[in-house]
Amino acid sequence: MKKFTYLFILLLIFSCGGEDGGGGDGGGDPPPPSPPGSVTLTAPANGKVCETGTSTSDTKSNVDFSWQASSNTSTYDLQVTNLNTSAVVNKTGLTSTNSTVELDKGQPYIWKVISKNTATTQTGTSTSWKFYLAGQGITNYAPFPADLKTPNSGSTVSRSSDGKVTFTWEGSDPDQGDELKYTLYVDKTDGKQSPASDLTNISAKTVDVALNAGTLYYWRVKTSDGTNSSFSIVYSFRTQ
């Protein structure tokens, strides 16, 4: 009987000790990994004509991209988009803070860097920078395609009390001193129908337009510097 009691006490102590041991290791789940930070872009410079590309042919150049390292990051993805054609170059799994991409000359581009960490699915995304890759014989570059702000694509928009919707966008030009004019295209077909005369060659980057309720609309913006012009992508939205 004494032997049985002794074994029972040992088992009880061992069991309690096991629980205490787990508590001694900290207990609970480990903290989640920190998400990667967002990088700061360094080159090519934002909003400028890129003169640093290394020519590889009459139509193409190698462009060097660089950025500052971000925290908690294992790899980087570089994304470069041609603003005229929407063609995208993706370079993934980069472990350094620079990369070279061959691009078409005389074209506008926008680029960004996505930071990744193998321990988490969360990512960090840099701001987006624009540049023109210099082309042979080009003395005046077309404005960058306008950045459409509102209405957002795919959104449902409430009209004002007088039945109007506010359109806003941003425009920029790599050439210093160019005066930009804008033409707003709004229609029910594809955003490419003839614009209204009062929405043509305006200086403002915001305008109110009277629209029908419960209707799907398409819109885009043409930007002109007096010599060259560019078109934004087409957005669609529905009115309430």
Buried (B, 14 or more C-beta within 10 A) or exposed (E): EEEEEEEEEEEEEEEEEEEEEEEEEEEEEEEEEEBBBBBEBEBBBBEBBBEBBEEEEEEBBEBBBBBEEBEBBEBBBBBBBBBBEEEEBEBEEBEEBEBBBEBBBBBBBBBBBBBBBEEBEBBBBBEBBBBBBBBEEEEEBBBBBBBBBBBEEEEEBEBEEEEEBBBBBEBBBBBEEBEBBBBBBBBEEEBEEEBEEEBBEEEEBEBEBEBEEEEEBBBBBBBBBEEBBBBBBBBBBBBE
